[in-house]
Amino acid sequence: MLVIMLSGRLKQSELAELQRSMAEKVGKQEKIGVLVVATAFEGWDKSSRWGDDLEQQFAMDPLIRKMAIVGDKNWEDLAITFTGKGLRRFPIEYFTPTEIAQATAWVENE
């Protein structure tokens, strides 16, 4: 399982670097579960160009088995939209911070 910790305001450049790092790690394994833990998350940087590199994001889909996002309830709709739930080749579920154990179990469960 790959665990990604997010906090503060996410910039597109930070996401691009994260995606490059993920590609290196995920490419060395079979399909992997991804757990995104967003603590003290403040949203997405509005000055970033978010649609510029969707190819990188979707190129990794065959390598990801499932993704769980853990964050405050008020970010759920935006996070689900941002990650493309329903459009991706793997399931994506959202959990609140009190459900981190369930999120971890869900990601680890084949």
C-alpha positions as CSV (number, residue, x, y, z in Angstrom):
1,M,0.0,0.0,0.0
2,L,1.2,3.5,-0.9
3,V,0.3,6.2,1.7
4,I,0.2,9.8,0.6
5,M,0.0,12.5,3.2
6,L,-1.5,15.9,2.2
7,S,-1.8,19.1,4.1
8,G,-2.2,22.8,3.4
9,R,-3.1,24.0,-0.1
10,L,-2.2,21.6,-2.9
11,K,-0.4,23.1,-6.0
12,Q,-0.4,21.5,-9.4
13,S,3.4,21.4,-9.4
14,E,3.3,19.4,-6.1
15,L,0.8,17.0,-7.6
16,A,2.9,16.5,-10.7
17,E,5.9,15.7,-8.5
18,L,3.8,13.3,-6.4
19,Q,2.6,11.6,-9.6
20,R,6.1,11.2,-10.9
21,S,7.2,9.7,-7.5
22,M,4.1,7.4,-7.5
23,A,4.9,6.2,-11.0
24,E,8.4,5.1,-9.9
25,K,7.1,3.3,-6.8
26,V,4.0,1.8,-8.4
27,G,5.8,0.7,-11.5
28,K,8.0,-1.6,-9.5
29,Q,5.1,-3.6,-8.1
30,E,1.9,-5.2,-9.2
31,K,-1.3,-3.3,-8.7
32,I,-1.2,-1.3,-5.5
33,G,-3.7,0.2,-3.1
34,V,-3.4,4.0,-2.4
35,L,-4.4,5.6,0.8
36,V,-4.5,9.4,0.7
37,V,-4.7,11.1,4.1
38,A,-5.5,14.8,3.9
39,T,-4.9,16.4,7.3
40,A,-5.3,20.1,7.7
41,F,-6.1,20.2,4.0
42,E,-6.9,23.6,2.7
43,G,-7.9,22.8,-0.8
44,W,-6.4,23.2,-4.3
45,D,-4.3,26.2,-5.3
46,K,-6.5,28.3,-7.6
47,S,-3.6,29.8,-9.5
48,S,-2.5,26.3,-10.7
49,R,-3.4,24.9,-14.1
50,W,-5.1,21.7,-13.0
51,G,-6.1,20.3,-16.4
52,D,-2.6,20.4,-18.0
53,D,-1.4,16.9,-17.0
54,L,-4.4,14.5,-16.8
55,E,-2.6,12.1,-19.1
56,Q,0.0,11.4,-16.3
57,Q,-2.8,10.8,-13.8
58,F,-4.8,8.4,-16.0
59,A,-1.7,6.6,-17.3
60,M,-1.2,5.1,-13.9
61,D,-4.7,3.7,-13.6
62,P,-3.8,0.2,-14.7
63,L,-1.3,0.1,-11.8
64,I,-3.7,1.1,-9.1
65,R,-6.0,-1.4,-7.5
66,K,-8.1,1.0,-5.4
67,M,-7.8,4.4,-3.7
68,A,-9.1,5.5,-0.3
69,I,-9.2,9.2,0.6
70,V,-9.3,10.2,4.2
71,G,-10.3,13.8,5.0
72,D,-12.8,16.2,6.5
73,K,-16.3,15.6,5.3
74,N,-16.5,19.1,3.8
75,W,-13.9,18.1,1.2
76,E,-15.6,14.9,0.1
77,D,-17.5,16.1,-3.0
78,L,-14.6,18.1,-4.3
79,A,-12.1,15.3,-3.7
80,I,-14.3,12.7,-5.4
81,T,-14.7,15.0,-8.4
82,F,-11.0,15.9,-8.4
83,T,-9.9,12.2,-8.4
84,G,-12.4,11.3,-11.1
85,K,-14.4,8.7,-9.2
86,G,-16.5,6.8,-11.7
87,L,-14.2,7.7,-14.6
88,R,-11.2,5.8,-13.3
89,R,-10.4,2.1,-13.8
90,F,-10.3,1.4,-10.1
91,P,-12.7,2.1,-7.2
92,I,-12.3,5.3,-5.1
93,E,-13.9,5.7,-1.7
94,Y,-13.9,8.6,0.8
95,F,-13.6,8.2,4.5
96,T,-13.6,10.7,7.4
97,P,-10.6,10.9,9.8
98,T,-12.5,8.8,12.4
99,E,-12.7,6.1,9.8
100,I,-9.0,5.8,9.0
101,A,-8.9,2.2,10.2
102,Q,-11.8,1.3,7.8
103,A,-10.1,3.1,5.0
104,T,-6.8,1.2,5.5
105,A,-8.7,-2.1,5.7
106,W,-10.6,-1.3,2.6
107,V,-7.5,-0.5,0.6
108,E,-5.7,-3.6,1.9
109,N,-8.6,-5.9,1.1
110,E,-8.4,-7.5,-2.3
